[in-house]
Amino acid sequence: MQSTVKDKISTSTWETTLDEEKPGWIWRDPDQSLNGKVAAKRFGLQQKNKIRVIDDCSVCGLNAACGVKERFKIHAIDEMCAYIGWVFSRFKGGQKPSIIGKTFDPKSAYRQFCISEEDRRLVRIMVYDVENESPVTFGLNVSPFGAVGSVAGFLRVSLALHYIGVVGLQLAWTAFYDDYTIITSPALRNSSELAAASLFDLLGIVFAKDGDKCVAFGEKFKSQGLLLDLANSS
């Protein structure tokens, strides 16, 4: 960390850290000692038009100490195509149904879920303070982006939410990490929107309700970086 230099990426990383401190996602450890603790290295990664902050939990050996027995499932684009194919298969002859869709996007998804008390005592993140030109140690209240355990924990929640939507609300949707893509018919547009949004709200999961991540149902919609064009589905 001592070799870090003040530049665009390190400055943005530090500013993001300060932003995370305000809502209490992380906290500045009054005891900067690492005795009995493990430290993850925080760094910034340039991604197109933004800098994403990563907490490298491999450098301290934490990721190597985590493991799970089950195999996690994420719904890639082939699951969505299977949904669409199933809808078509239900109509034998005649005009096919019109299909519209949209993607719900939870905000700062990992940051919405806390870590255990044991992990809170153990894990620290170390980030370069560009103002004082020295490393600073922070504690965590929420899941760090860069820890194996964060991925496992979040996928459990993600798939549980998907299951509730399918079984309890009969939503035709997929869950790809924190992207929930739903398809419906024009006649069920409002009820599908209300059902999915209410499920997020009831469980306290914050999702985009404005801005470019908040989109309306349409015949063309994005999912997992792809554009699905169902304008001719009927």
C-alpha positions as CSV (number, residue, x, y, z in Angstrom):
1,M,0.0,0.0,0.0
2,Q,2.9,2.3,0.7
3,S,3.9,2.2,-3.0
4,T,0.5,3.6,-4.1
5,V,0.7,6.9,-5.8
6,K,-1.9,9.7,-6.0
7,D,-3.6,9.6,-9.3
8,K,-7.1,9.5,-10.8
9,I,-7.8,5.9,-9.8
10,S,-6.5,6.1,-6.2
11,T,-8.3,9.4,-5.7
12,S,-11.6,8.0,-6.9
13,T,-11.1,4.9,-4.7
14,W,-10.6,7.1,-1.6
15,E,-13.6,9.3,-2.4
16,T,-15.7,6.1,-2.8
17,T,-14.5,4.9,0.5
18,L,-15.5,8.2,2.2
19,D,-18.9,7.9,0.5
20,E,-19.3,4.4,1.9
21,E,-18.4,5.6,5.4
22,K,-21.3,8.1,5.5
23,P,-24.2,5.5,5.5
24,G,-22.3,3.2,7.9
25,W,-21.3,0.5,5.3
26,I,-17.8,0.7,6.6
27,W,-16.2,2.3,9.7
28,R,-12.8,3.8,10.4
29,D,-11.1,1.5,12.9
30,P,-9.9,3.6,15.9
31,D,-7.3,0.9,16.5
32,Q,-5.3,0.8,13.3
33,S,-3.4,-2.3,14.5
34,L,-3.9,-5.5,12.6
35,N,-3.2,-7.8,15.5
36,G,-5.7,-10.7,15.4
37,K,-7.2,-9.3,12.1
38,V,-6.8,-9.9,8.4
39,A,-6.6,-7.0,5.9
40,A,-8.0,-6.9,2.4
41,K,-6.4,-4.5,-0.1
42,R,-8.8,-2.0,-1.6
43,F,-8.1,-0.7,-5.1
44,G,-9.9,0.9,-8.0
45,L,-10.5,-0.8,-11.4
46,Q,-11.2,1.3,-14.5
47,Q,-14.4,0.0,-16.2
48,K,-15.5,1.9,-19.3
49,N,-16.9,5.1,-17.9
50,K,-16.5,4.4,-14.2
51,I,-14.0,3.2,-11.6
52,R,-15.2,0.1,-9.6
53,V,-13.8,-0.4,-6.1
54,I,-12.6,-3.9,-5.3
55,D,-11.7,-5.3,-1.9
56,D,-9.0,-8.0,-2.6
57,C,-9.7,-10.6,0.0
58,S,-7.2,-13.0,-1.6
59,V,-4.1,-11.1,-0.6
60,C,-4.7,-11.9,3.1
61,G,-5.7,-15.5,2.5
62,L,-9.3,-15.0,3.5
63,N,-10.8,-16.3,0.2
64,A,-8.7,-19.4,0.4
65,A,-10.3,-20.2,3.8
66,C,-13.8,-20.1,2.4
67,G,-15.7,-22.9,0.7
68,V,-19.2,-24.2,0.1
69,K,-20.7,-27.6,-0.6
70,E,-23.5,-26.7,-2.9
71,R,-23.2,-25.5,-6.5
72,F,-24.8,-22.2,-7.0
73,K,-27.0,-21.4,-9.9
74,I,-27.3,-18.2,-11.9
75,H,-29.8,-17.7,-14.7
76,A,-27.9,-16.9,-17.9
77,I,-29.5,-15.7,-21.1
78,D,-30.4,-19.3,-22.1
79,E,-32.9,-19.4,-19.2
80,M,-34.6,-16.3,-20.5
81,C,-34.7,-17.8,-24.0
82,A,-36.2,-21.0,-22.5
83,Y,-39.0,-18.9,-20.8
84,I,-39.8,-17.2,-24.1
85,G,-39.8,-20.6,-26.0
86,W,-42.1,-22.0,-23.3
87,V,-44.5,-19.1,-23.8
88,F,-44.6,-19.8,-27.6
89,S,-45.1,-23.5,-27.0
90,R,-48.3,-22.9,-25.1
91,F,-50.0,-21.5,-28.2
92,K,-50.8,-24.0,-30.9
93,G,-51.5,-22.3,-34.2
94,G,-52.8,-18.9,-34.8
95,Q,-51.2,-15.6,-33.7
96,K,-48.5,-15.9,-31.0
97,P,-48.7,-13.7,-27.9
98,S,-46.9,-10.3,-27.7
99,I,-44.1,-10.4,-25.1
100,I,-42.6,-7.4,-23.3
101,G,-39.9,-7.3,-20.6
102,K,-37.7,-5.2,-18.4
103,T,-34.9,-5.7,-15.9
104,F,-35.0,-4.6,-12.2
105,D,-31.7,-3.5,-10.8
106,P,-31.1,-3.5,-7.0
107,K,-28.8,-0.6,-6.0
108,S,-25.4,-1.4,-4.4
109,A,-26.7,-4.9,-4.0
110,Y,-23.8,-6.4,-1.9
111,R,-23.9,-3.4,0.4
112,Q,-27.5,-4.2,1.4
113,F,-26.5,-7.3,3.3
114,C,-24.6,-7.4,6.6
115,I,-21.8,-9.7,7.7
116,S,-21.6,-11.9,10.8
117,E,-20.2,-10.5,14.1
118,E,-17.3,-12.9,13.9
119,D,-16.3,-11.6,10.4
120,R,-16.8,-8.0,11.5
121,R,-14.2,-8.5,14.3
122,L,-11.8,-10.3,12.0
123,V,-11.8,-8.5,8.6
124,R,-10.5,-5.1,7.7
125,I,-9.9,-3.3,4.4
126,M,-6.9,-1.2,3.8
127,V,-7.1,1.8,1.5
128,Y,-4.7,4.5,0.5
129,D,-5.6,7.9,1.9
130,V,-4.6,10.3,-0.9
131,E,-5.0,13.3,1.4
132,N,-2.5,12.1,4.1
133,E,-0.6,9.9,1.6
134,S,-0.8,6.8,3.9
135,P,-2.9,3.6,4.2
136,V,-5.9,3.6,6.5
137,T,-7.8,0.6,7.9
138,F,-11.6,0.3,7.9
139,G,-13.9,-2.2,9.4
140,L,-16.9,-3.6,7.6
141,N,-20.6,-3.8,8.4
142,V,-21.7,-5.2,4.9
143,S,-20.4,-7.7,2.4
144,P,-17.2,-6.7,0.7
145,F,-17.0,-6.8,-3.1
146,G,-14.1,-9.1,-3.6
147,A,-14.8,-11.8,-1.0
148,V,-15.7,-15.4,-1.9
149,G,-18.1,-15.5,1.0
150,S,-19.9,-12.4,-0.3
151,V,-20.7,-14.1,-3.6
152,A,-22.0,-17.2,-1.9
153,G,-24.1,-15.3,0.6
154,F,-25.6,-13.0,-2.0
155,L,-26.4,-15.8,-4.5
156,R,-28.4,-17.5,-1.7
157,V,-30.5,-14.4,-1.2
158,S,-30.8,-13.7,-4.9
159,L,-32.1,-17.2,-5.7
160,A,-34.4,-17.1,-2.6
161,L,-36.0,-13.9,-3.9
162,H,-36.3,-15.5,-7.4
163,Y,-38.1,-18.5,-5.9
164,I,-40.6,-16.4,-4.0
165,G,-41.4,-14.5,-7.2
166,V,-42.0,-17.6,-9.2
167,V,-43.9,-19.7,-6.6
168,G,-45.7,-16.9,-4.7
169,L,-46.4,-14.4,-7.5
170,Q,-46.1,-16.6,-10.6
171,L,-43.6,-14.2,-12.2
172,A,-41.7,-15.3,-15.3
173,W,-38.3,-13.9,-14.4
174,T,-34.7,-14.8,-14.1
175,A,-32.0,-13.8,-11.6
176,F,-28.5,-13.2,-12.8
177,Y,-26.7,-12.0,-9.6
178,D,-28.5,-8.7,-9.0
179,D,-30.2,-8.4,-12.3
180,Y,-33.8,-9.6,-12.4
181,T,-35.3,-9.8,-15.9
182,I,-39.0,-10.3,-16.1
183,I,-41.3,-11.0,-19.2
184,T,-45.0,-10.6,-19.3
185,S,-47.9,-9.7,-21.7
186,P,-49.0,-6.1,-22.4
187,A,-52.3,-6.9,-20.6
188,L,-50.4,-7.9,-17.4
189,R,-47.9,-5.1,-17.6
190,N,-49.1,-3.1,-14.5
191,S,-49.8,-6.2,-12.3
192,S,-46.3,-7.7,-13.1
193,E,-44.6,-4.4,-12.3
194,L,-46.5,-4.0,-9.0
195,A,-45.9,-7.6,-8.0
196,A,-42.1,-7.4,-8.5
197,A,-41.7,-3.9,-7.1
198,S,-43.8,-4.7,-4.0
199,L,-41.7,-7.9,-3.4
200,F,-38.5,-5.8,-3.3
201,D,-40.1,-3.2,-1.1
202,L,-41.6,-5.7,1.4
203,L,-38.2,-7.3,1.9
204,G,-36.4,-3.9,2.2
205,I,-34.3,-4.4,-1.0
206,V,-33.6,-1.0,-2.6
207,F,-33.8,-1.0,-6.4
208,A,-33.5,1.7,-9.0
209,K,-36.7,3.7,-9.2
210,D,-35.3,6.5,-11.4
211,G,-32.4,7.2,-13.6
212,D,-31.0,5.1,-16.5
213,K,-31.3,1.9,-14.5
214,C,-35.0,2.3,-14.1
215,V,-36.7,1.3,-17.4
216,A,-40.2,0.7,-18.5
217,F,-41.6,-2.5,-19.9
218,G,-41.0,-2.7,-23.7
219,E,-40.7,-5.0,-26.6
220,K,-37.0,-4.2,-26.6
221,F,-35.1,-4.5,-23.3
222,K,-31.6,-5.2,-22.0
223,S,-30.5,-8.2,-19.9
224,Q,-27.0,-9.2,-19.0
225,G,-25.5,-6.8,-21.5
226,L,-27.6,-8.0,-24.4
227,L,-30.6,-6.4,-26.1
228,L,-33.6,-8.6,-26.5
229,D,-35.8,-7.6,-29.4
230,L,-39.3,-9.1,-29.2
231,A,-41.0,-6.5,-31.4
232,N,-42.1,-9.3,-33.8
233,S,-42.9,-11.9,-31.2
234,S,-46.6,-11.9,-32.1
